Amino acid sequence: MVSPDSLERIPLRIYNEEQNYKIADKQNMNLISLLSQFPRAVLLIASLVPAFATAAFSGTNFRLSAQRNSASALFGGYNSDVAMGGKFWNRETSVRGDFSGPVVREARILALADPHDPDNIDLYTGNLPEGARLLAVGATAADFDVAEIKTLGAPNVLFVSHAAARGPLREILENFPTICWIHSRSAGVDFITSDCLARSSALLTNAKGMYSSTLAEYSMMACSYFAKDLPRLMRQKCDNVWQKYDVLELRGATFGVVGYGDIGRACAKLANAYGMKVVALRRNPAASMYDPYCDKIYGMNKLDELMAESDYILCAAPLTEATRGMVGKDAFSAVKEGAVIINVGRGPVIDEKALIMALGSGGRLKGAALDVTTIEPLPRDSLLWEMENVLLSPHNMDMTATFMKESTQFFLEENLPRFMRELDLYNPVDKTAGY
């Protein structure tokens, strides 16, 4: 329940000429004082909106628009940013739809996937919603017998969960032009993007919102790893040394986010809980101007500014032609002395040679936590293995025992029923932009 006193803490933001958003000076804002004069009305609206929305619109074709002047934007709800317009799924906050309405079209599915993938077992064994059929499964284009499949019905859905899918996907789209929806089991789609896909009329969706919470936990662990000097603790334990030393607080430090999508925002949410100041970089800063977890939003042309003021820098940007190598020599020249960089997005977003230089003697970085690298597995001769100020993990910090199975279940239990009822699908992807 929102109290009149809490209204004074609503993080309103104002736009400035440099495409940045900052918390507005409260003394210059009259909106809060105006609302506080009508506390009962404000409390009633705030308490009724979520309940009304859930009851009236769950599982239907309606969406609550989180416009800038809406109650959800004003009170900083999740929909004010990542789930703008209700188009995106999040495993922590989204509610499963009620699909009691009639099926209006059949789903005839091809799966570009490993036929032996245990995480797709519900798809492979026929545990499908009414009105859905799996026509074929294969890891290459040659695995799909075009003539035989067409006797079963023209496929209209393609489920993709194979790492080497780009080439086969092109052929499948050429052989089966009736495909109108492609779903990626992963959040990143850089492994399937192509000119052919961009030209296709098929809608592309992904698994955005399925992996963000675990990566947010990792990002805070990575910050603490360097703030509390865990390598020193481990050395002292191994050497039976009891020696006290000073540590750093995360509270009050600045947490910069490069790529403020679902993952970036989930990390910002935890950083905010730790008492960190959050600054973020995104293509459309206006979309986050009411976000309660962010203190400042930059446009994409302000990377150097973000690097210069951040103590911890999280890279969560998707891999596109525009983002490849974007955190490079210039960014590391501008970075704050003693900063830590964390990458949970895609390895090639960071120029690895420039990163190694920034981590070495004379460099400005204190350390790096890398869950992703430019080449995976990381080559054995990479200098990153030898650097004591680098925390490495093998691209598995979102890899819970059930994470891929849950992603397949999202396809089967949420988006597939929507497709068959001609409802809006969650997690639409811009096929040209790549996210």
C-alpha positions as CSV (number, residue, x, y, z in Angstrom):
1,M,0.0,0.0,0.0
2,V,1.3,3.4,-0.9
3,S,1.3,6.0,1.9
4,P,1.1,9.8,1.3
5,D,4.6,10.1,2.9
6,S,6.1,7.6,0.4
7,L,5.0,9.8,-2.4
8,E,7.8,12.2,-1.6
9,R,10.3,9.5,-2.5
10,I,8.9,8.8,-6.1
11,P,12.0,9.1,-8.4
12,L,10.6,11.6,-11.0
13,R,12.9,12.3,-13.9
14,I,13.4,15.2,-16.3
15,Y,14.8,15.2,-19.8
16,N,17.8,17.3,-20.8
17,E,19.3,18.4,-24.1
18,E,22.0,15.7,-24.1
19,Q,19.6,12.7,-24.2
20,N,20.1,11.9,-20.6
21,Y,17.6,11.5,-17.7
22,K,18.2,12.5,-14.1
23,I,16.3,12.6,-10.9
24,A,14.5,16.0,-10.8
25,D,15.1,18.5,-8.1
26,K,12.2,17.8,-5.7
27,Q,11.9,21.5,-4.8
28,N,11.1,22.2,-8.5
29,M,8.4,19.6,-8.7
30,N,4.8,20.4,-7.7
31,L,3.2,17.1,-8.7
32,I,4.0,15.3,-5.5
33,S,2.7,18.1,-3.3
34,L,-0.4,18.2,-5.4
35,L,-1.1,14.5,-5.0
36,S,-0.4,14.6,-1.3
37,Q,-3.4,16.9,-0.9
38,F,-5.7,14.0,-2.1
39,P,-4.2,11.1,-0.2
40,R,-7.3,8.9,-0.2
41,A,-7.9,9.2,-3.9
42,V,-4.2,8.4,-4.6
43,L,-4.3,5.4,-2.2
44,L,-7.5,4.1,-3.8
45,I,-6.1,4.3,-7.3
46,A,-2.8,2.8,-6.4
47,S,-4.4,-0.2,-4.6
48,L,-7.1,-0.9,-7.3
49,V,-5.1,-0.7,-10.5
50,P,-3.1,-4.0,-10.1
51,A,-6.1,-6.0,-8.9
52,F,-8.3,-4.6,-11.7
53,A,-5.7,-5.2,-14.4
54,T,-5.1,-8.8,-13.3
55,A,-8.8,-9.7,-13.1
56,A,-9.8,-8.0,-16.3
57,F,-7.0,-8.6,-18.7
58,S,-5.1,-11.8,-17.7
59,G,-4.9,-14.1,-20.7
60,T,-6.7,-11.7,-23.1
61,N,-5.6,-9.5,-25.9
62,F,-5.7,-6.4,-23.8
63,R,-2.6,-4.7,-22.5
64,L,-2.0,-2.0,-19.8
65,S,0.0,0.7,-21.5
66,A,2.7,2.1,-19.1
67,Q,2.6,5.6,-20.6
68,R,4.6,8.3,-18.9
69,N,1.6,9.8,-17.3
70,S,0.1,6.5,-16.2
71,A,-0.2,5.3,-12.6
72,S,2.3,2.4,-13.2
73,A,4.9,4.9,-14.5
74,L,4.3,7.3,-11.6
75,F,4.7,4.7,-8.9
76,G,7.7,3.0,-10.6
77,G,6.1,-0.5,-11.3
78,Y,7.9,-3.1,-13.4
79,N,5.9,-2.2,-16.4
80,S,7.3,1.3,-16.4
81,D,10.4,0.0,-18.2
82,V,11.3,-3.5,-19.3
83,A,7.7,-4.7,-19.7
84,M,6.6,-1.5,-21.4
85,G,3.1,-2.1,-22.8
86,G,3.0,-5.6,-21.3
87,K,4.9,-7.1,-24.3
88,F,7.7,-8.8,-22.4
89,W,7.8,-11.8,-20.0
90,N,9.7,-11.9,-16.7
91,R,9.8,-15.1,-14.6
92,E,9.7,-13.1,-11.4
93,T,6.9,-10.8,-12.0
94,S,4.7,-12.0,-14.9
95,V,1.5,-14.0,-14.3
96,R,0.7,-17.0,-16.4
97,G,-2.2,-16.4,-18.8
98,D,-5.6,-17.9,-18.7
99,F,-6.2,-19.6,-22.0
100,S,-9.7,-20.9,-21.7
101,G,-10.7,-19.1,-24.9
102,P,-11.2,-21.0,-28.2
103,V,-8.3,-22.0,-30.4
104,V,-8.6,-20.2,-33.8
105,R,-5.7,-21.7,-35.6
106,E,-3.6,-24.8,-35.5
107,A,0.1,-24.6,-34.6
108,R,2.2,-26.9,-36.9
109,I,5.7,-26.8,-35.4
110,L,9.2,-27.6,-36.7
111,A,12.0,-27.8,-34.1
112,L,15.5,-26.8,-35.2
113,A,17.1,-28.4,-32.2
114,D,19.0,-31.4,-31.0
115,P,16.6,-34.3,-31.1
116,H,18.1,-35.7,-27.9
117,D,18.0,-32.5,-25.9
118,P,16.3,-33.5,-22.6
119,D,15.2,-30.0,-21.9
120,N,12.8,-30.2,-24.9
121,I,11.2,-33.4,-23.8
122,D,7.8,-31.9,-23.3
123,L,7.9,-30.6,-26.9
124,Y,9.2,-33.9,-28.3
125,T,6.9,-36.3,-26.5
126,G,3.7,-34.7,-27.6
127,N,2.8,-33.0,-24.4
128,L,1.4,-30.1,-26.4
129,P,-1.5,-27.7,-26.0
130,E,-4.7,-28.7,-27.8
131,G,-4.4,-27.6,-31.4
132,A,-0.6,-27.9,-31.7
133,R,1.4,-30.6,-33.6
134,L,5.1,-31.2,-33.8
135,L,5.9,-32.1,-37.5
136,A,9.6,-32.7,-37.3
137,V,12.8,-32.2,-35.3
138,G,16.3,-31.8,-36.7
139,A,19.7,-30.1,-36.1
140,T,20.4,-29.4,-39.8
141,A,18.3,-28.5,-42.8
142,A,18.9,-31.9,-44.3
143,D,17.1,-33.5,-41.4
144,F,13.8,-32.0,-42.6
145,D,12.2,-34.0,-45.5
146,V,10.4,-31.2,-47.3
147,A,8.0,-33.4,-49.3
148,E,7.1,-35.6,-46.3
149,I,6.6,-32.6,-44.0
150,K,4.3,-30.9,-46.5
151,T,2.0,-33.9,-46.5
152,L,1.5,-33.4,-42.8
153,G,0.5,-29.8,-43.2
154,A,2.2,-26.5,-44.0
155,P,4.4,-25.6,-40.9
156,N,3.8,-22.2,-39.5
157,V,5.9,-22.2,-36.3
158,L,9.7,-22.8,-36.0
159,F,11.2,-23.4,-32.5
160,V,15.0,-22.8,-32.4
161,S,17.3,-24.1,-29.7
162,H,20.5,-25.2,-31.7
163,A,23.7,-23.2,-31.4
164,A,24.6,-23.7,-35.1
165,A,21.2,-22.6,-36.4
166,R,22.0,-19.7,-38.7
167,G,22.7,-21.7,-41.8
168,P,19.9,-24.3,-41.4
169,L,17.4,-21.5,-40.5
170,R,18.0,-19.8,-43.9
171,E,17.2,-23.0,-45.8
172,I,14.2,-23.8,-43.6
173,L,12.7,-20.4,-44.3
174,E,13.3,-20.9,-48.0
175,N,11.7,-24.4,-48.0
176,F,8.8,-23.5,-45.8
177,P,7.6,-20.0,-46.6
178,T,4.4,-20.6,-44.6
179,I,6.4,-20.2,-41.3
180,C,5.0,-17.0,-39.7
181,W,6.5,-17.3,-36.2
182,I,10.1,-18.2,-35.1
183,H,10.8,-18.6,-31.4
184,S,14.3,-18.7,-29.9
185,R,14.8,-20.7,-26.7
186,S,17.6,-18.3,-25.7
187,A,17.4,-14.6,-25.0
188,G,20.2,-13.6,-27.3
189,V,19.4,-14.1,-31.0
190,D,22.8,-13.2,-32.5
191,F,23.3,-16.9,-33.4
192,I,20.4,-16.8,-35.9
193,T,20.4,-13.2,-37.3
194,S,21.0,-12.8,-41.0
195,D,19.7,-10.8,-44.0
196,C,17.5,-13.7,-44.8
197,L,15.9,-13.6,-41.4
198,A,15.5,-9.8,-41.5
199,R,13.7,-10.0,-44.9
200,S,11.4,-12.7,-43.6
201,S,7.8,-11.8,-42.8
202,A,7.9,-14.1,-39.8
203,L,7.6,-12.7,-36.3
204,L,10.6,-13.5,-34.1
205,T,10.3,-13.9,-30.3
206,N,12.9,-15.0,-27.7
207,A,13.3,-16.1,-24.1
208,K,13.8,-12.6,-22.6
209,G,13.1,-12.6,-18.9
210,M,14.0,-16.2,-18.2
211,Y,17.6,-15.7,-17.2
212,S,17.9,-12.3,-15.6
213,S,17.5,-13.1,-11.9
214,T,20.4,-15.5,-11.7
215,L,22.7,-13.2,-13.7
216,A,21.7,-10.4,-11.3
217,E,22.8,-12.5,-8.4
218,Y,26.1,-13.2,-10.1
219,S,26.7,-9.5,-10.8
220,M,26.4,-8.6,-7.1
221,M,28.7,-11.5,-6.3
222,A,31.2,-10.2,-8.8
223,C,31.1,-6.7,-7.2
224,S,31.6,-8.2,-3.7
225,Y,34.4,-10.4,-5.0
226,F,36.5,-7.3,-5.7
227,A,35.1,-5.0,-3.0
228,K,35.9,-7.6,-0.2
229,D,39.1,-8.9,-2.0
230,L,38.0,-12.5,-2.0
231,P,41.3,-13.6,-3.8
232,R,43.2,-12.4,-0.7
233,L,40.9,-14.2,1.6
234,M,41.4,-17.4,-0.3
235,R,45.2,-17.0,-0.3
236,Q,45.3,-16.3,3.4
237,K,43.1,-19.4,4.1
238,C,45.5,-21.6,2.1
239,D,48.5,-20.1,3.9
240,N,47.0,-20.3,7.4
241,V,47.3,-16.5,7.7
242,W,45.1,-14.5,10.0
243,Q,45.6,-10.9,8.9
244,K,43.0,-8.2,8.9
245,Y,42.7,-5.7,6.0
246,D,40.4,-2.9,4.9
247,V,37.5,-3.7,2.5
248,L,35.2,-1.5,0.4
249,E,31.5,-0.9,0.7
250,L,29.2,-1.4,-2.2
251,R,26.8,1.1,-0.6
252,G,27.3,4.5,-2.2
253,A,29.4,3.1,-5.1
254,T,28.2,3.8,-8.7
255,F,26.9,0.8,-10.7
256,G,26.9,1.5,-14.5
257,V,24.9,-0.7,-16.8
258,V,25.7,-0.9,-20.5
259,G,22.5,-2.3,-22.1
260,Y,19.5,-1.6,-19.9
261,G,17.2,-4.4,-21.0
262,D,15.7,-7.2,-18.9
263,I,19.1,-8.5,-17.6
264,G,20.5,-5.0,-17.0
265,R,17.4,-3.9,-15.1
266,A,17.4,-7.0,-12.9
267,C,21.0,-6.3,-12.0
268,A,20.1,-2.6,-11.3
269,K,17.3,-3.8,-9.0
270,L,19.7,-5.6,-6.8
271,A,22.3,-2.9,-7.0
272,N,19.7,-0.4,-5.8
273,A,18.9,-2.7,-2.9
274,Y,22.6,-2.6,-1.9
275,G,22.4,1.2,-1.8
276,M,24.4,1.7,-5.0
277,K,23.8,4.6,-7.4
278,V,22.7,3.2,-10.8
279,V,23.5,4.9,-14.1
280,A,22.5,3.1,-17.3
281,L,23.1,3.3,-21.1
282,R,20.4,2.3,-23.6
283,R,19.3,3.1,-27.1
284,N,16.1,4.7,-26.0
285,P,16.6,6.5,-22.7
286,A,13.1,7.9,-22.7
287,A,11.8,4.4,-22.0
288,S,13.4,4.4,-18.6
289,M,12.7,7.9,-17.5
290,Y,10.4,6.7,-14.7
291,D,12.4,3.7,-13.7
292,P,12.7,3.4,-9.9
293,Y,16.0,1.6,-9.9
294,C,18.0,4.1,-12.1
295,D,19.4,7.4,-11.0
296,K,20.5,8.5,-14.5
297,I,19.9,7.2,-18.0
298,Y,22.3,7.9,-20.8
299,G,21.9,7.6,-24.6
300,M,24.2,5.4,-26.5
301,N,26.6,8.3,-27.4
302,K,27.5,8.7,-23.7
303,L,29.5,5.5,-23.0
304,D,32.6,7.4,-22.0
305,E,30.7,9.4,-19.5
306,L,29.2,6.2,-17.9
307,M,32.7,4.6,-17.9
308,A,34.2,7.7,-16.2
309,E,31.7,7.8,-13.3
310,S,31.1,4.1,-12.6
311,D,32.9,2.0,-10.0
312,Y,31.4,-1.2,-11.3
313,I,30.4,-1.5,-15.0
314,L,28.0,-4.2,-16.1
315,C,27.9,-5.1,-19.8
316,A,24.5,-6.7,-20.6
317,A,24.1,-5.4,-24.2
318,P,23.1,-7.8,-27.0
319,L,25.6,-8.6,-29.8
320,T,24.8,-6.6,-32.9
321,E,26.9,-4.9,-35.6
322,A,26.4,-1.7,-33.6
323,T,27.5,-3.2,-30.3
324,R,30.4,-5.4,-31.4
325,G,33.6,-4.0,-29.8
326,M,31.7,-0.9,-28.5
327,V,33.6,-1.1,-25.1
328,G,37.1,-0.7,-26.5
329,K,40.2,1.4,-26.3
330,D,38.5,4.7,-26.1
331,A,36.1,3.5,-23.4
332,F,38.9,2.1,-21.3
333,S,40.9,5.3,-21.7
334,A,37.9,7.1,-20.1
335,V,37.2,4.6,-17.4
336,K,37.4,5.5,-13.8
337,E,40.7,4.6,-12.1
338,G,40.1,1.3,-10.1
339,A,36.8,0.4,-11.7
340,V,35.7,-3.2,-12.2
341,I,34.0,-4.4,-15.4
342,I,31.5,-7.3,-15.5
343,N,30.3,-9.0,-18.7
344,V,27.2,-11.1,-18.7
345,G,25.9,-10.3,-22.2
346,R,28.1,-11.3,-25.2
347,G,31.8,-11.5,-25.2
348,P,32.5,-9.6,-28.5
349,V,30.7,-6.5,-27.1
350,I,34.0,-5.9,-25.3
351,D,37.3,-5.5,-27.3
352,E,39.3,-8.2,-25.5
353,K,42.7,-6.9,-26.5
354,A,41.8,-3.5,-25.1
355,L,40.4,-5.1,-22.0
356,I,43.6,-7.0,-21.3
357,M,45.6,-3.8,-21.8
358,A,43.3,-2.0,-19.3
359,L,43.7,-4.8,-16.8
360,G,47.5,-5.0,-17.1
361,S,50.3,-3.0,-15.5
362,G,49.6,0.7,-16.1
363,G,45.9,0.0,-17.0
364,R,43.0,1.7,-15.2
365,L,40.9,-1.3,-14.4
366,K,41.0,-2.9,-11.0
367,G,39.5,-6.2,-12.3
368,A,37.1,-8.0,-14.5
369,A,34.4,-10.6,-14.0
370,L,33.7,-12.4,-17.3
371,D,31.0,-14.9,-17.8
372,V,31.4,-14.5,-21.5
373,T,34.4,-14.1,-23.8
374,T,35.0,-13.3,-27.4
375,I,35.8,-17.0,-28.2
376,E,34.2,-19.7,-26.2
377,P,35.6,-21.9,-24.8
378,L,38.3,-19.4,-23.9
379,P,41.5,-20.5,-25.7
380,R,44.1,-22.1,-23.4
381,D,46.7,-19.5,-24.5
382,S,44.5,-16.5,-23.6
383,L,46.2,-14.1,-21.2
384,L,43.0,-13.8,-19.3
385,W,43.7,-17.2,-17.7
386,E,46.9,-15.9,-16.1
387,M,45.6,-12.6,-14.8
388,E,45.0,-12.7,-11.0
389,N,42.5,-9.8,-11.3
390,V,40.2,-11.6,-13.6
391,L,37.2,-13.8,-12.4
392,L,36.3,-16.3,-15.1
393,S,33.2,-18.5,-15.4
394,P,32.4,-20.7,-18.5
395,H,29.2,-18.9,-19.6
396,N,27.2,-20.7,-17.0
397,M,26.1,-18.1,-14.4
398,D,22.5,-18.4,-15.6
399,M,22.8,-22.2,-15.8
400,T,20.5,-23.6,-13.2
401,A,19.5,-27.2,-13.3
402,T,16.1,-26.3,-14.9
403,F,16.8,-23.0,-16.8
404,M,16.5,-24.4,-20.3
405,K,13.6,-26.6,-19.5
406,E,11.8,-23.6,-18.1
407,S,12.5,-21.7,-21.3
408,T,11.0,-24.5,-23.4
409,Q,8.0,-24.5,-21.0
410,F,7.5,-20.7,-21.6
411,F,7.2,-21.5,-25.3
412,L,4.7,-24.3,-24.7
413,E,2.7,-22.9,-21.9
414,E,2.6,-19.2,-22.7
415,N,3.5,-18.1,-26.2
416,L,2.1,-21.1,-28.0
417,P,-1.4,-20.8,-26.6
418,R,-1.3,-17.1,-27.5
419,F,-0.3,-17.9,-31.1
420,M,-3.2,-20.3,-31.5
421,R,-5.7,-17.7,-30.2
422,E,-4.1,-14.9,-32.3
423,L,-3.2,-13.0,-29.2
424,D,-0.1,-10.8,-29.0
425,L,3.0,-12.8,-28.3
426,Y,5.5,-12.0,-25.5
427,N,9.1,-11.0,-26.3
428,P,8.9,-9.7,-29.9
429,V,12.4,-9.1,-31.3
430,D,13.4,-6.5,-33.9
431,K,15.0,-8.8,-36.5
432,T,17.1,-6.1,-38.0
433,A,18.4,-4.6,-34.7
434,G,18.9,-8.1,-33.2
435,Y,17.1,-7.5,-29.9
